[in-house]
Amino acid sequence: MNWEDECYLLSKRKFRENANIINVFTLNKGRVPGIVYGGTSRKIRNYLQISNKLHIINSSKNNSQIGYFKTELIEAVSPNYFDDKYKTTALTSLCSLLNSLLPEFQPNVSIYKSFEKFINILKLDNWIIPYIYLEINLIKELGYDSNLNSYAINQNVPSESKKIIIDGYTYDVPIYLINEKIPNKITNELIKKSLFFTRNIMLNKFFIPNNITLPKSRIILENYYN
C-alpha cells in the first residue's frame, strides 16, 4: 500500500546500521510504524526529533507488514524548547502517551487536532493547564469519560480539591476540573494534584489493565511540580 500524509513523530529507535524504526501520528491513518532508511545520517537525524511535524510517503505490501517511510520536515517543533526542560518534557510526555495508548491504523482527527492546537499553546506562559485538559480529553477520546461535571459543586475556591469515587476508585480532584473554572492563581501544588489525578485515571483504565508501563517522561513532568 502506498500513501502519504502529514504527521508528528512520536518515537524512534535505531534499526540495523543506518535505519530507524519510527512511530508517527498521522492525520488520516492514526498511529503508524515505519522504517526510515538513512535515518541515522546527519541530514535526516537532525529533523527526526520527537514532536516534529513531518510529511511521509509510505510504501508497504499491506497494513499487516511494517512499511518504509520517506520523510520530509514540515515544521521543527522540539528545537524551539530545547532550553526549557518543562516544555521539552511535556512534549516528550505527550508523544510517549500517544505512542503507548493509540492503536495502530485507527485515525482520530479530534486527538490530532487537539495535539496540534497544544503545540501552538505551548508558546504561551500558561500552557500547563491546557496540557492537563488535553490529557483529560485524550482519556475521553480513548473511550473513558470520567463525567467530572456530574460532581459539580457550589464552591468558589477552585484551588481546593474534592475526593470523589469513580468506578470504585477514589480520586482527589481539583475543583476547577470539576466546575470547569480555572483559578486566577495556579500553584505548583495545584498542578501536581491535577497531574496526579489524570495519571491515576490513565493507570487504572489503560496502563495497568493492558500491562503497559507509564512513560518515564510523564513521571518526570509531574515531579517538576513537587
Secondary structure by P-SEA (a helix, b strand, c coil): ccbbbbbbbcccccccccccccccccccccbbbbbbcccccccccccccccccbbbbbbcccccbbbbbbccccccccccccccaaaaaaaaaaaaaaaaccccccccaaaaaaaaaaaaacccccaaaaaaaaaaaaaaaacccccccccccccccccbbbbbbccccccccccccccccccccccaaaaaaaaaaaaaaaaacccccccccccaaaaaaaaccc
